[in-house]
């Protein structure tokens, strides 16, 4: 085996969500936007009080790989959807929320147990942020080298978060569509903003593949995408982990790819 490739393969496994196709470059990720840079983090406003945070992991042979999450204003505080790749980057997200927005992060939800989604969870715990995740995410986290979230989210049989999580994470609407990119992937809706976050399950409208399927629920991927679409029928802004936000054509393209599995 080529030794360069041999060195990259473990890194790809660690990154977990990186697909079989090359992701958007930094320029493509932020082209046409009014991105605000703060240290290693970029922030783009998707809706009033809703910001997308983007951080990059530089992999040899692949370049900087973007990963997106959300910051959502809730009164005098903000809610965080997913960490950055690293603790250091996540600390910068927390600092931006507190120092620039004057709304410190009070709680965070993790959408699955991969590095691009919870690689910075230790920084959240160090800062005293209340963290939430699917029970399976918490079970898988130590196996992947991460601290589990402090709290497990309870879901109804039809996939909606209930109980303490629904209260603590409001106004976020937390929805488990079923297994797709991973068995534990959850999604987020903000109905008042016409926005939904599909995480790593949803790919952009020009995607050629569904990316890394190593931990995927291939059999149920398509049905889970349909569930996501039905859960947030009025969402016109579809945000996702590794591409810029766009319209519902991203869901349609993802479903086309999933139907071909």
C-alpha positions as a LaTeX table, in Angstrom:
\begin{tabular}{lrrr}
\hline
Residue & $x$ (\AA) & $y$ (\AA) & $z$ (\AA) \\
\hline
Unk1 & 0.00 & 0.00 & 0.00 \\
Unk2 & 1.14 & 3.52 & $-0.75$ \\
Unk3 & 2.38 & 4.93 & 2.57 \\
Unk4 & 0.74 & 8.31 & 1.98 \\
Unk5 & $-2.62$ & 6.61 & 1.53 \\
Unk6 & $-1.95$ & 4.40 & 4.53 \\
Unk7 & $-1.44$ & 7.49 & 6.66 \\
Unk8 & $-4.60$ & 9.16 & 5.41 \\
Unk9 & $-6.96$ & 6.23 & 5.94 \\
Unk10 & $-6.87$ & 6.37 & 9.78 \\
Unk11 & $-7.40$ & 10.12 & 9.63 \\
Unk12 & $-10.45$ & 9.64 & 7.44 \\
Unk13 & $-11.83$ & 7.09 & 9.85 \\
Unk14 & $-11.29$ & 9.52 & 12.71 \\
Unk15 & $-13.02$ & 12.32 & 10.85 \\
Unk16 & $-15.88$ & 9.89 & 10.19 \\
Unk17 & $-18.24$ & 12.04 & 8.14 \\
Unk18 & $-15.85$ & 12.78 & 5.30 \\
Unk19 & $-17.32$ & 11.38 & 2.11 \\
Unk20 & $-15.99$ & 9.55 & $-0.87$ \\
Unk21 & $-16.13$ & 12.80 & $-2.80$ \\
Unk22 & $-14.10$ & 15.95 & $-2.26$ \\
Unk23 & $-15.97$ & 18.49 & $-0.16$ \\
Unk24 & $-16.30$ & 22.19 & $-0.82$ \\
Unk25 & $-13.19$ & 24.28 & $-0.46$ \\
Unk26 & $-13.12$ & 27.19 & 1.97 \\
Unk27 & $-13.83$ & 29.56 & $-0.92$ \\
Unk28 & $-16.78$ & 27.48 & $-2.15$ \\
Unk29 & $-18.18$ & 27.07 & 1.36 \\
Unk30 & $-18.21$ & 30.82 & 1.98 \\
Unk31 & $-18.65$ & 32.17 & $-1.57$ \\
Unk32 & $-21.35$ & 34.80 & $-1.86$ \\
Unk33 & $-21.86$ & 35.03 & 1.89 \\
Unk34 & $-21.06$ & 37.67 & 4.46 \\
Unk35 & $-19.02$ & 35.28 & 6.55 \\
Unk36 & $-17.59$ & 36.63 & 9.79 \\
Unk37 & $-14.24$ & 35.16 & 10.77 \\
Unk38 & $-13.37$ & 34.74 & 14.43 \\
Unk39 & $-10.12$ & 32.86 & 14.88 \\
Unk40 & $-10.54$ & 29.51 & 13.13 \\
Unk41 & $-14.33$ & 29.78 & 12.95 \\
Unk42 & $-16.59$ & 31.33 & 10.31 \\
Unk43 & $-20.10$ & 32.51 & 11.14 \\
Unk44 & $-22.84$ & 33.06 & 8.56 \\
Unk45 & $-26.29$ & 34.36 & 9.48 \\
Unk46 & $-28.99$ & 32.09 & 8.04 \\
Unk47 & $-31.99$ & 33.82 & 9.63 \\
Unk48 & $-32.62$ & 36.41 & 12.36 \\
Unk49 & $-30.92$ & 35.07 & 15.47 \\
Unk50 & $-29.67$ & 31.95 & 13.67 \\
Unk51 & $-26.02$ & 31.57 & 12.78 \\
Unk52 & $-24.18$ & 28.76 & 11.06 \\
Unk53 & $-20.75$ & 28.06 & 12.51 \\
Unk54 & $-18.15$ & 26.50 & 10.23 \\
Unk55 & $-14.79$ & 25.02 & 11.13 \\
Unk56 & $-12.24$ & 23.12 & 9.09 \\
Unk57 & $-10.10$ & 20.04 & 9.53 \\
Unk58 & $-7.06$ & 19.95 & 7.24 \\
Unk59 & $-6.42$ & 16.46 & 5.89 \\
Unk60 & $-3.37$ & 15.67 & 3.73 \\
Unk61 & $-4.45$ & 15.16 & 0.15 \\
Unk62 & $-7.93$ & 16.52 & 0.80 \\
Unk63 & $-7.32$ & 20.03 & 2.11 \\
Unk64 & $-9.57$ & 21.82 & 4.61 \\
Unk65 & $-12.83$ & 19.94 & 5.20 \\
Unk66 & $-15.70$ & 22.11 & 6.45 \\
Unk67 & $-18.17$ & 21.12 & 9.11 \\
Unk68 & $-21.22$ & 23.20 & 9.98 \\
Unk69 & $-23.41$ & 23.55 & 13.04 \\
Unk70 & $-25.78$ & 26.19 & 14.37 \\
Unk71 & $-25.96$ & 28.88 & 17.02 \\
Unk72 & $-29.52$ & 29.93 & 17.85 \\
Unk73 & $-30.32$ & 32.98 & 19.96 \\
Unk74 & $-32.69$ & 32.30 & 22.86 \\
Unk75 & $-33.25$ & 35.46 & 24.85 \\
Unk76 & $-30.05$ & 36.44 & 26.62 \\
Unk77 & $-28.34$ & 33.17 & 25.70 \\
Unk78 & $-27.69$ & 30.96 & 22.70 \\
Unk79 & $-28.18$ & 27.29 & 21.95 \\
Unk80 & $-25.46$ & 25.36 & 20.14 \\
Unk81 & $-26.08$ & 22.62 & 17.61 \\
Unk82 & $-22.92$ & 20.49 & 17.32 \\
Unk83 & $-19.39$ & 21.33 & 18.34 \\
Unk84 & $-16.51$ & 22.16 & 16.04 \\
Unk85 & $-13.90$ & 19.57 & 15.03 \\
Unk86 & $-11.72$ & 20.35 & 18.05 \\
Unk87 & $-11.90$ & 21.65 & 21.60 \\
Unk88 & $-9.90$ & 24.74 & 20.63 \\
Unk89 & $-12.29$ & 25.63 & 17.81 \\
Unk90 & $-15.26$ & 24.99 & 20.06 \\
Unk91 & $-13.81$ & 27.32 & 22.68 \\
Unk92 & $-13.71$ & 30.00 & 19.98 \\
Unk93 & $-17.39$ & 29.44 & 19.22 \\
Unk94 & $-18.20$ & 29.88 & 22.90 \\
Unk95 & $-16.04$ & 33.00 & 23.08 \\
Unk96 & $-17.73$ & 34.55 & 20.02 \\
Unk97 & $-21.19$ & 33.91 & 21.44 \\
Unk98 & $-20.26$ & 35.50 & 24.76 \\
Unk99 & $-17.98$ & 38.33 & 23.68 \\
Unk100 & $-19.38$ & 39.36 & 20.29 \\
Unk101 & $-23.04$ & 38.42 & 20.60 \\
Unk102 & $-23.17$ & 38.98 & 24.37 \\
Unk103 & $-25.27$ & 35.82 & 24.59 \\
Unk104 & $-23.31$ & 32.94 & 26.13 \\
Unk105 & $-24.12$ & 29.38 & 25.16 \\
Unk106 & $-26.34$ & 27.79 & 27.82 \\
Unk107 & $-26.98$ & 24.38 & 26.22 \\
Unk108 & $-25.88$ & 22.27 & 23.28 \\
Unk109 & $-27.26$ & 19.34 & 21.34 \\
Unk110 & $-25.05$ & 16.84 & 19.54 \\
Unk111 & $-26.44$ & 15.27 & 16.37 \\
Unk112 & $-24.33$ & 12.09 & 16.35 \\
Unk113 & $-21.14$ & 10.53 & 17.66 \\
Unk114 & $-18.59$ & 11.58 & 15.03 \\
Unk115 & $-15.70$ & 13.98 & 15.44 \\
Unk116 & $-17.17$ & 16.73 & 13.28 \\
Unk117 & $-20.22$ & 16.85 & 15.53 \\
Unk118 & $-18.81$ & 16.26 & 19.02 \\
Unk119 & $-15.04$ & 16.59 & 18.75 \\
Unk120 & $-15.20$ & 19.65 & 21.00 \\
Unk121 & $-17.58$ & 18.36 & 23.66 \\
Unk122 & $-14.89$ & 18.44 & 26.35 \\
Unk123 & $-14.63$ & 22.21 & 25.83 \\
Unk124 & $-18.37$ & 22.52 & 26.40 \\
Unk125 & $-18.16$ & 20.59 & 29.65 \\
Unk126 & $-15.15$ & 22.61 & 30.77 \\
Unk127 & $-17.23$ & 25.76 & 30.22 \\
Unk128 & $-20.20$ & 24.35 & 32.13 \\
Unk129 & $-22.49$ & 24.07 & 29.11 \\
Unk130 & $-25.41$ & 21.68 & 29.49 \\
Unk131 & $-25.15$ & 19.02 & 26.75 \\
Unk132 & $-27.74$ & 16.71 & 25.21 \\
Unk133 & $-27.62$ & 13.79 & 22.77 \\
Unk134 & $-29.45$ & 10.68 & 21.62 \\
Unk135 & $-28.92$ & 7.79 & 24.10 \\
Unk136 & $-27.05$ & 5.85 & 21.40 \\
Unk137 & $-24.76$ & 8.84 & 20.79 \\
Unk138 & $-23.86$ & 8.79 & 24.47 \\
Unk139 & $-23.21$ & 5.05 & 24.31 \\
Unk140 & $-20.99$ & 5.37 & 21.22 \\
Unk141 & $-19.09$ & 8.48 & 22.34 \\
Unk142 & $-16.52$ & 6.74 & 24.60 \\
Unk143 & $-15.83$ & 4.16 & 21.88 \\
Unk144 & $-14.95$ & 7.04 & 19.56 \\
Unk145 & $-12.83$ & 8.86 & 22.13 \\
Unk146 & $-15.35$ & 11.49 & 23.23 \\
Unk147 & $-17.07$ & 12.37 & 26.47 \\
Unk148 & $-20.78$ & 11.54 & 26.35 \\
Unk149 & $-23.26$ & 14.37 & 26.68 \\
Unk150 & $-24.46$ & 15.10 & 30.20 \\
Unk151 & $-28.05$ & 14.29 & 29.29 \\
Unk152 & $-29.87$ & 11.78 & 27.09 \\
Unk153 & $-32.80$ & 12.90 & 24.95 \\
Unk154 & $-36.04$ & 10.94 & 25.22 \\
Unk155 & $-38.06$ & 10.51 & 22.03 \\
Unk156 & $-41.64$ & 9.61 & 21.25 \\
Unk157 & $-42.31$ & 6.63 & 19.01 \\
Unk158 & $-42.71$ & 9.03 & 16.10 \\
Unk159 & $-39.31$ & 10.62 & 16.66 \\
Unk160 & $-39.91$ & 13.88 & 18.55 \\
Unk161 & $-37.91$ & 14.88 & 21.62 \\
Unk162 & $-40.00$ & 15.05 & 24.78 \\
Unk163 & $-39.59$ & 15.77 & 28.47 \\
Unk164 & $-36.66$ & 17.71 & 29.86 \\
Unk165 & $-34.85$ & 17.87 & 26.53 \\
Unk166 & $-37.77$ & 19.50 & 24.74 \\
Unk167 & $-37.92$ & 22.13 & 27.48 \\
Unk168 & $-34.18$ & 22.72 & 27.83 \\
Unk169 & $-33.55$ & 22.97 & 24.09 \\
Unk170 & $-36.59$ & 25.04 & 23.09 \\
Unk171 & $-37.05$ & 26.71 & 20.63 \\
Unk172 & $-35.19$ & 23.92 & 18.84 \\
Unk173 & $-37.40$ & 21.11 & 17.61 \\
Unk174 & $-35.38$ & 17.92 & 17.96 \\
Unk175 & $-36.34$ & 15.06 & 15.65 \\
Unk176 & $-34.96$ & 11.55 & 15.19 \\
Unk177 & $-35.86$ & 10.46 & 11.64 \\
Unk178 & $-34.40$ & 6.98 & 11.95 \\
Unk179 & $-30.99$ & 5.69 & 11.01 \\
Unk180 & $-29.31$ & 7.10 & 7.90 \\
Unk181 & $-25.76$ & 8.50 & 7.93 \\
Unk182 & $-25.50$ & 6.83 & 11.35 \\
Unk183 & $-27.89$ & 4.91 & 13.56 \\
Unk184 & $-28.01$ & 7.83 & 16.01 \\
Unk185 & $-28.32$ & 10.84 & 13.69 \\
Unk186 & $-30.83$ & 13.44 & 14.86 \\
Unk187 & $-32.07$ & 16.55 & 13.10 \\
Unk188 & $-33.13$ & 20.03 & 14.18 \\
Unk189 & $-35.97$ & 22.28 & 13.11 \\
Unk190 & $-36.69$ & 25.96 & 13.65 \\
Unk191 & $-40.22$ & 26.28 & 12.24 \\
Unk192 & $-40.51$ & 29.99 & 13.01 \\
Unk193 & $-37.54$ & 30.60 & 10.72 \\
Unk194 & $-38.47$ & 28.08 & 8.04 \\
Unk195 & $-35.18$ & 26.30 & 8.69 \\
Unk196 & $-34.16$ & 22.69 & 9.28 \\
Unk197 & $-30.72$ & 21.19 & 9.94 \\
Unk198 & $-30.19$ & 17.72 & 8.50 \\
Unk199 & $-26.66$ & 17.27 & 9.79 \\
Unk200 & $-24.59$ & 14.71 & 7.91 \\
Unk201 & $-27.66$ & 12.84 & 6.66 \\
Unk202 & $-28.51$ & 15.53 & 4.10 \\
Unk203 & $-26.23$ & 16.24 & 1.14 \\
Unk204 & $-26.27$ & 19.21 & $-1.19$ \\
Unk205 & $-28.18$ & 19.28 & $-4.47$ \\
Unk206 & $-25.03$ & 18.64 & $-6.51$ \\
Unk207 & $-23.73$ & 15.75 & $-4.40$ \\
Unk208 & $-22.54$ & 12.69 & $-6.28$ \\
Unk209 & $-22.54$ & 10.34 & $-3.30$ \\
Unk210 & $-23.91$ & 10.05 & 0.22 \\
Unk211 & $-20.38$ & 10.18 & 1.53 \\
Unk212 & $-19.03$ & 7.89 & 4.18 \\
Unk213 & $-21.42$ & 5.00 & 4.79 \\
Unk214 & $-19.20$ & 3.09 & 7.21 \\
Unk215 & $-21.64$ & 3.60 & 10.09 \\
Unk216 & $-24.74$ & 4.08 & 7.97 \\
Unk217 & $-28.15$ & 2.45 & 8.15 \\
Unk218 & $-28.21$ & 1.80 & 4.42 \\
Unk219 & $-31.50$ & $-0.09$ & 4.45 \\
Unk220 & $-33.41$ & 2.75 & 6.11 \\
Unk221 & $-31.55$ & 5.77 & 4.73 \\
Unk222 & $-34.22$ & 6.71 & 2.18 \\
Unk223 & $-37.13$ & 6.33 & 4.59 \\
Unk224 & $-35.32$ & 8.46 & 7.17 \\
Unk225 & $-34.79$ & 11.22 & 4.61 \\
Unk226 & $-38.51$ & 11.11 & 3.82 \\
Unk227 & $-39.28$ & 11.29 & 7.54 \\
Unk228 & $-37.08$ & 14.37 & 7.86 \\
Unk229 & $-38.82$ & 16.01 & 4.92 \\
Unk230 & $-42.25$ & 15.28 & 6.39 \\
Unk231 & $-41.25$ & 16.47 & 9.86 \\
Unk232 & $-40.30$ & 19.93 & 8.57 \\
Unk233 & $-42.51$ & 20.45 & 5.50 \\
Unk234 & $-42.36$ & 24.24 & 5.62 \\
Unk235 & $-38.59$ & 24.53 & 5.96 \\
Unk236 & $-37.26$ & 26.42 & 2.96 \\
Unk237 & $-33.73$ & 26.72 & 4.33 \\
Unk238 & $-32.01$ & 23.36 & 4.62 \\
Unk239 & $-28.73$ & 23.50 & 6.49 \\
Unk240 & $-26.34$ & 20.55 & 6.52 \\
Unk241 & $-22.98$ & 19.55 & 7.91 \\
Unk242 & $-20.64$ & 19.75 & 4.94 \\
Unk243 & $-22.12$ & 22.12 & 2.38 \\
Unk244 & $-23.69$ & 25.59 & 2.39 \\
Unk245 & $-27.37$ & 25.83 & 3.28 \\
Unk246 & $-29.78$ & 25.75 & 0.35 \\
Unk247 & $-33.41$ & 24.96 & $-0.48$ \\
Unk248 & $-35.37$ & 21.71 & $-0.37$ \\
Unk249 & $-33.64$ & 20.47 & $-3.51$ \\
Unk250 & $-30.96$ & 19.20 & $-1.12$ \\
Unk251 & $-33.50$ & 16.83 & 0.41 \\
Unk252 & $-34.63$ & 15.71 & $-3.05$ \\
Unk253 & $-31.06$ & 14.99 & $-4.16$ \\
Unk254 & $-30.28$ & 13.11 & $-0.96$ \\
Unk255 & $-33.39$ & 11.00 & $-1.42$ \\
Unk256 & $-32.41$ & 10.21 & $-5.01$ \\
Unk257 & $-29.01$ & 9.01 & $-3.84$ \\
Unk258 & $-30.50$ & 7.03 & $-0.97$ \\
Unk259 & $-32.96$ & 5.30 & $-3.28$ \\
Unk260 & $-30.00$ & 4.02 & $-5.29$ \\
Unk261 & $-28.37$ & 2.28 & $-2.33$ \\
\hline
\end{tabular}
